[in-house]
Amino acid sequence: MQKLLAACIALGLIAVSCYGPDPDKTDQGQSRPDVEAEFPEFVEPGSVVTLSLAIDNPGPGDFSSLFVAFSRVGAAEGVSLPDPIVDVPVEGKPSPVVDVSPEPVKVVEGIRFRFPALAEGESLDIEFELRAPDKAGLVANSVQVYDGAEPDRIRGVLLSTRVQ
């Protein structure tokens, strides 16, 4: 009987170590947002295209404010770094972000957008009108969505397309 109990405990510990913590929750048990992104697979150089984000707050707890941030994507060994779709605007050049709906509460450096609170169980659809780069090739960004008061409640999605 003791051998059976010891074997069950050992099996349980192995199972826990194989699976680890829940990737959908923070260390404090808060859920990360659910994020779905829609963006065209191919775009014309310099064209304005729509990025649609559907964001859900599964809880527990409200998001005090909702942030959407764009960052550059790293490259794997032997693969060249893709140009970003959205980057910090350069003086004298048009911003890659043409419009945002709904209008954000605040925009920081043209790459971080703050929206109002998002209650537990609520959803928000955001559309970004983005200007595609003029240079042909693969372009990409990482898009992070997170709670302003608890940045570890973050979820990232890859945004990529081919300019042709």
Residue frames as qw, qx, qy, qz and C-alpha x, y, z in Angstrom:
[[0.000, 0.885, 0.465, 0.000, 0.00, 0.00, 0.00],
 [0.298, -0.808, 0.103, 0.498, 2.82, 2.41, 0.90],
 [0.421, -0.131, 0.602, 0.666, 4.58, 1.59, -2.38],
 [0.217, 0.630, 0.657, 0.354, 1.39, 2.40, -4.31],
 [0.144, -0.941, -0.241, 0.190, 0.99, 5.70, -2.45],
 [0.407, -0.599, 0.335, 0.603, 4.66, 6.60, -3.05],
 [0.393, 0.164, 0.678, 0.599, 4.32, 5.75, -6.75],
 [0.107, 0.814, 0.545, 0.173, 1.18, 7.94, -7.07],
 [0.249, -0.897, -0.021, 0.365, 2.91, 10.87, -5.37],
 [0.443, -0.350, 0.514, 0.646, 5.98, 10.47, -7.58],
 [0.322, 0.438, 0.690, 0.478, 3.79, 10.34, -10.70],
 [0.029, -0.920, -0.389, 0.045, 1.95, 13.45, -9.57],
 [0.338, -0.766, 0.187, 0.513, 5.20, 15.35, -9.01],
 [0.428, -0.047, 0.637, 0.639, 6.48, 14.32, -12.43],
 [0.214, 0.682, 0.632, 0.299, 3.24, 15.48, -14.06],
 [0.145, -0.944, -0.177, 0.238, 3.42, 18.87, -12.33],
 [0.390, -0.592, 0.380, 0.595, 7.06, 19.37, -13.34],
 [0.415, 0.201, 0.692, 0.556, 6.29, 18.49, -16.97],
 [0.117, 0.766, 0.556, 0.301, 3.42, 20.88, -17.33],
 [0.312, 0.029, -0.184, 0.932, 4.61, 23.76, -15.14],
 [0.141, 0.440, 0.415, -0.784, 2.53, 26.82, -14.39],
 [0.441, 0.677, 0.589, 0.004, -0.50, 27.75, -16.46],
 [0.392, 0.050, 0.275, 0.876, 0.76, 29.98, -19.33],
 [0.085, -0.646, -0.487, -0.582, -2.61, 31.77, -19.40],
 [0.499, -0.830, -0.242, -0.058, -2.25, 33.01, -15.81],
 [0.135, 0.762, -0.441, 0.455, 0.20, 35.17, -13.90],
 [0.377, 0.116, -0.803, 0.448, 1.96, 33.93, -10.76],
 [0.234, 0.012, 0.501, -0.833, -0.87, 35.61, -8.80],
 [0.286, 0.349, 0.889, -0.084, -3.56, 33.65, -10.72],
 [0.343, 0.656, 0.111, -0.663, -4.74, 36.58, -12.85],
 [0.727, 0.402, 0.515, 0.209, -5.63, 35.71, -16.43],
 [0.218, -0.279, 0.380, 0.854, -3.92, 37.29, -19.38],
 [0.522, 0.481, 0.073, -0.700, -6.13, 38.90, -22.03],
 [0.663, 0.276, 0.661, 0.217, -7.38, 36.85, -24.95],
 [0.120, 0.682, -0.236, -0.682, -6.27, 38.53, -28.18],
 [0.681, 0.368, 0.582, 0.247, -7.19, 37.80, -31.78],
 [0.025, -0.625, 0.261, 0.735, -5.61, 39.77, -34.63],
 [0.680, 0.536, 0.483, 0.129, -6.74, 40.03, -38.25],
 [0.030, -0.764, 0.326, 0.556, -4.36, 41.50, -40.82],
 [0.796, 0.554, -0.111, -0.217, -3.88, 40.88, -44.56],
 [0.892, -0.152, 0.291, 0.311, -1.30, 38.30, -45.63],
 [0.534, 0.187, 0.318, 0.761, -0.08, 40.53, -48.50],
 [0.030, 0.877, 0.267, -0.399, -0.14, 44.33, -48.87],
 [0.555, 0.701, 0.124, 0.431, 0.83, 46.90, -51.47],
 [0.513, -0.041, -0.216, 0.830, 3.78, 49.20, -50.72],
 [0.014, 0.059, -0.099, 0.993, 2.60, 52.37, -48.96],
 [0.423, -0.436, -0.586, -0.537, -1.02, 51.22, -48.79],
 [0.329, -0.303, 0.495, -0.745, -3.19, 51.80, -45.72],
 [0.577, -0.130, -0.783, -0.194, -4.53, 48.53, -44.26],
 [0.595, -0.555, 0.099, -0.574, -6.60, 47.63, -41.21],
 [0.308, 0.121, -0.879, 0.342, -5.37, 45.67, -38.21],
 [0.647, -0.472, -0.180, -0.571, -8.38, 44.41, -36.23],
 [0.194, 0.195, -0.839, 0.470, -7.79, 43.37, -32.64],
 [0.687, -0.483, -0.329, -0.432, -10.45, 41.57, -30.58],
 [0.206, 0.327, -0.702, 0.598, -9.50, 41.71, -26.89],
 [0.698, -0.512, -0.398, -0.303, -11.28, 39.88, -24.05],
 [0.087, -0.504, 0.643, -0.570, -10.63, 40.18, -20.31],
 [0.673, -0.193, -0.695, -0.161, -11.39, 36.72, -18.88],
 [0.547, -0.711, 0.158, -0.413, -10.69, 37.92, -15.31],
 [0.311, -0.770, -0.533, 0.164, -10.56, 37.47, -12.49],
 [0.303, -0.623, -0.094, 0.715, -10.46, 41.21, -11.99],
 [0.407, 0.893, 0.182, -0.066, -10.79, 44.29, -14.12],
 [0.625, 0.203, 0.074, 0.750, -8.03, 45.89, -16.18],
 [0.180, -0.702, -0.255, 0.640, -7.47, 49.37, -14.72],
 [0.367, 0.745, -0.217, -0.513, -6.51, 50.51, -18.22],
 [0.891, 0.225, 0.367, 0.146, -5.75, 48.59, -21.38],
 [0.057, -0.746, 0.451, 0.486, -2.50, 49.08, -23.28],
 [0.876, 0.407, 0.222, 0.132, -1.66, 48.00, -26.83],
 [0.205, -0.806, 0.421, 0.362, 2.03, 48.31, -27.71],
 [0.846, 0.526, -0.075, 0.046, 3.97, 47.58, -30.89],
 [0.426, -0.715, 0.497, 0.245, 7.60, 46.43, -30.80],
 [0.430, 0.589, -0.621, -0.287, 10.17, 45.19, -33.27],
 [0.989, -0.051, 0.072, -0.119, 10.54, 41.47, -33.91],
 [0.357, -0.638, 0.648, 0.213, 13.87, 39.75, -33.39],
 [0.702, 0.468, -0.453, -0.290, 15.41, 37.43, -35.92],
 [0.952, -0.216, 0.213, 0.038, 16.39, 33.80, -35.65],
 [0.426, -0.542, 0.563, 0.456, 19.98, 32.81, -36.34],
 [0.343, 0.015, 0.751, 0.564, 20.66, 32.99, -40.05],
 [0.147, 0.724, 0.634, 0.229, 17.46, 34.94, -40.75],
 [0.205, 0.276, -0.014, 0.939, 17.52, 38.66, -41.45],
 [0.018, 0.390, 0.569, -0.723, 15.63, 41.02, -39.15],
 [0.174, 0.639, 0.652, 0.369, 12.25, 41.97, -40.67],
 [0.018, 0.264, -0.023, 0.964, 11.44, 45.66, -41.00],
 [0.106, 0.362, 0.729, -0.572, 8.69, 46.79, -38.62],
 [0.046, 0.654, 0.627, 0.420, 5.21, 47.74, -39.78],
 [0.287, -0.920, -0.146, -0.224, 4.85, 50.14, -36.84],
 [0.666, -0.035, -0.272, 0.693, 7.85, 51.94, -35.41],
 [0.208, -0.693, -0.231, 0.651, 8.53, 55.20, -33.59],
 [0.470, 0.839, 0.257, 0.093, 7.64, 57.91, -36.14],
 [0.591, -0.080, 0.145, 0.790, 10.57, 59.63, -37.84],
 [0.059, 0.724, 0.143, -0.672, 10.43, 63.42, -38.11],
 [0.201, 0.501, -0.442, -0.716, 9.44, 64.49, -41.60],
 [0.224, -0.008, -0.910, -0.350, 7.87, 61.14, -42.48],
 [0.644, -0.317, -0.176, -0.674, 4.19, 60.21, -42.08],
 [0.468, -0.320, 0.716, -0.407, 3.34, 58.09, -39.05],
 [0.192, 0.040, -0.944, -0.267, 2.77, 54.41, -39.77],
 [0.018, 0.481, 0.821, -0.306, -0.38, 54.63, -37.60],
 [0.013, -0.326, -0.401, -0.856, -2.91, 56.60, -39.65],
 [0.529, -0.396, -0.032, -0.750, -5.95, 56.18, -37.37],
 [0.153, -0.017, -0.931, 0.330, -7.17, 54.25, -34.32],
 [0.567, -0.287, -0.151, -0.757, -10.77, 53.42, -33.45],
 [0.199, -0.936, -0.286, -0.043, -11.90, 53.79, -30.73],
 [0.245, 0.804, -0.280, 0.464, -9.68, 56.77, -30.01],
 [0.688, -0.139, -0.540, 0.465, -7.07, 55.97, -27.35],
 [0.403, -0.880, -0.209, 0.143, -6.90, 57.94, -24.10],
 [0.213, -0.851, 0.390, 0.280, -3.17, 58.50, -24.66],
 [0.878, 0.437, -0.075, 0.183, -0.50, 57.70, -27.27],
 [0.489, -0.754, 0.355, 0.256, 3.16, 57.34, -26.25],
 [0.256, -0.500, 0.660, 0.499, 5.90, 57.61, -28.91],
 [0.584, 0.379, -0.367, -0.616, 3.45, 56.50, -31.59],
 [0.469, 0.189, -0.857, -0.096, 3.82, 52.86, -30.54],
 [0.152, -0.226, -0.864, 0.423, 1.95, 52.53, -27.20],
 [0.340, -0.373, -0.339, -0.794, -1.77, 53.20, -26.96],
 [0.023, 0.106, 0.794, -0.598, -3.72, 53.46, -23.70],
 [0.397, -0.384, -0.568, -0.610, -7.44, 52.73, -23.63],
 [0.516, -0.482, 0.244, -0.665, -9.93, 52.94, -20.73],
 [0.416, -0.244, 0.814, -0.322, -10.50, 50.20, -18.17],
 [0.599, 0.063, -0.661, -0.449, -11.76, 46.83, -19.35],
 [0.654, -0.336, 0.419, -0.533, -14.00, 45.06, -16.83],
 [0.294, -0.158, 0.943, -0.012, -13.80, 41.35, -16.16],
 [0.468, 0.404, 0.784, -0.054, -15.78, 39.47, -18.82],
 [0.355, 0.833, 0.097, -0.412, -15.84, 42.48, -21.18],
 [0.712, 0.205, 0.429, 0.517, -14.44, 42.74, -24.71],
 [0.087, 0.825, -0.079, -0.553, -13.04, 45.54, -26.83],
 [0.739, 0.425, 0.372, 0.368, -12.55, 45.64, -30.59],
 [0.153, -0.792, 0.184, 0.562, -9.84, 48.04, -31.78],
 [0.747, 0.550, 0.260, 0.268, -9.00, 48.91, -35.38],
 [0.334, -0.649, 0.284, 0.621, -5.64, 50.38, -36.34],
 [0.665, 0.742, 0.078, 0.024, -5.28, 51.87, -39.81],
 [0.610, -0.539, 0.379, 0.441, -1.61, 51.20, -40.63],
 [0.480, 0.794, -0.281, -0.245, 0.52, 52.46, -43.52],
 [0.963, 0.020, 0.148, 0.224, 2.53, 49.61, -45.04],
 [0.400, -0.603, 0.379, 0.577, 6.24, 50.22, -45.59],
 [0.523, 0.720, -0.214, -0.402, 7.35, 51.18, -49.11],
 [0.067, 0.527, -0.837, -0.132, 10.06, 48.51, -49.21],
 [0.857, 0.038, -0.371, -0.356, 9.05, 45.07, -50.51],
 [0.390, 0.250, -0.834, 0.301, 9.61, 42.05, -48.30],
 [0.558, -0.480, -0.671, 0.093, 8.53, 40.53, -45.00],
 [0.067, -0.489, 0.273, -0.826, 7.52, 43.07, -42.33],
 [0.621, -0.403, -0.672, 0.028, 6.48, 42.28, -38.77],
 [0.184, -0.546, 0.379, -0.724, 5.78, 43.52, -35.26],
 [0.309, -0.274, -0.859, 0.303, 5.02, 42.01, -31.94],
 [0.343, -0.530, -0.141, -0.762, 1.78, 43.42, -30.53],
 [0.283, -0.117, -0.812, 0.496, 1.42, 43.26, -26.75],
 [0.441, -0.585, -0.288, -0.617, -1.86, 43.76, -24.90],
 [0.484, -0.116, -0.696, 0.518, -1.75, 44.26, -21.13],
 [0.373, -0.835, -0.405, 0.001, -3.29, 45.76, -18.01],
 [0.222, 0.784, -0.194, 0.546, -1.73, 49.14, -17.21],
 [0.497, -0.704, 0.338, -0.378, -1.64, 48.46, -13.46],
 [0.785, -0.290, 0.547, 0.008, -0.44, 44.86, -13.79],
 [0.402, 0.671, -0.484, -0.391, 1.92, 44.64, -16.78],
 [0.171, -0.252, 0.951, 0.052, 2.56, 40.95, -16.10],
 [0.577, 0.444, 0.632, -0.266, -1.03, 40.40, -17.31],
 [0.205, 0.631, -0.418, -0.620, 0.29, 40.53, -20.88],
 [0.778, 0.264, 0.564, 0.084, -0.39, 38.62, -24.08],
 [0.012, 0.593, -0.455, -0.664, 1.55, 39.09, -27.29],
 [0.787, 0.444, 0.427, -0.026, 0.66, 38.22, -30.87],
 [0.416, -0.213, 0.505, 0.726, 2.79, 38.29, -34.00],
 [0.468, 0.784, 0.204, -0.354, 1.70, 40.71, -36.70],
 [0.352, -0.352, 0.622, 0.604, 3.33, 39.98, -40.05],
 [0.661, 0.665, 0.271, -0.216, 2.68, 40.48, -43.72],
 [0.603, -0.029, 0.455, 0.655, 4.54, 40.56, -46.99],
 [0.225, 0.776, -0.011, -0.590, 4.81, 43.84, -48.91],
 [0.521, 0.044, 0.699, 0.487, 4.72, 43.12, -52.65]]
